[in-house]
Amino acid sequence: MNAVIAVVGKDTTGILATVSSQCTVYNANIVEVSQTVLKDYFAMIMVVNIDNLNCSFEDFVDSFANVKTEKNLEIHIMHEDIFNAMHKI
């Protein structure tokens, strides 16, 4: 199964590296990344495989609280099933 991670914030050095490192700690494998900078704002959507997480999905989501605070980012993580259900007619 996959999860979708959306990240938005003021563009600074190391956002992608920080989020990627957090995924590595919990054994979430990055499948695909799309990122851009719009004026001074960084925006990224990342798809990660969560089949081999070394914790619960909830703990994985909660682990990003410090990243959000330290980097002053909005980070939203949702399970692929929820994401797909939200976008079905």
N, C-alpha and C positions, 0 to 999 in steps of 0.2 A: 504494500500500500504506500501511497505517497501523501505528502502534506504540502501545502502552499504557504510560503513565507513571503509576506509583503513588507517592505521596508521603505519609509519615507523620512527625510530629514534634511537639515542643512548640510550641504556637501562638505565633507571633511575627509582627510586622508585616512584610509584603513577601515572604512565601513564594511566593504565586501570581505576583507580579511577577518574582521572581528566576527561577523555573522558566520562565515565559513568555519572558523576555528571553533565556535560554539557548537556547530553541527558535528564537527569531528569529535569533540569531547563525548558526545552522546551517541556516536556511531550512526548518525544520519548521513546517508550518501547523497551528495548533490547530483541531481539528474540533469537539471537545466537551469540556466540563469539568464535573465534579461534585465539590463540596467541602463539607466540614462541619467544625464544631468540636465535639468531644465532651469536655466538661469543659475541660481545658487542652490538649487534643491536637487538632492539625490533621490532617485526612485528605483526600486528593484523588486522584481518578483522572482522567487527561487522555488523550484520544485525539488523536494528531497524525498528519497525513499526512506521509509521509517520501519521497514520490516525487521531490521536488526538493532533497533534502539536498545541501549543497555539500561533503560529506565521506562517508566510508563510514559505515554504520550502527554499526559497532564504535567508530569514533572519536566519533560522536555520543554513544553510551552512555558512553564513557570521559570525555567532556567534563563530565559531571555530578559527577565525583569532587570537584572543588573546591567545588561547591555543597553537596554532602553534608557536607563538613567545615566549611565556613564557617557554614552554617545549622544544623548538627547534626541532619540529617534522614536518614531512610531513603528512598532513591529507587531504585525498581526499574523498569527499562525493558525491555520485551520486544516483539519483532516480533509483529504481529497473527496471523501463521500459527502461531507457537508458542503464543500465548495461546489461540487457538481449538482447537488440538490438545490442549492440557491439559484442556480443558473438554468434550471429546466423550466419549461413552460408547462 
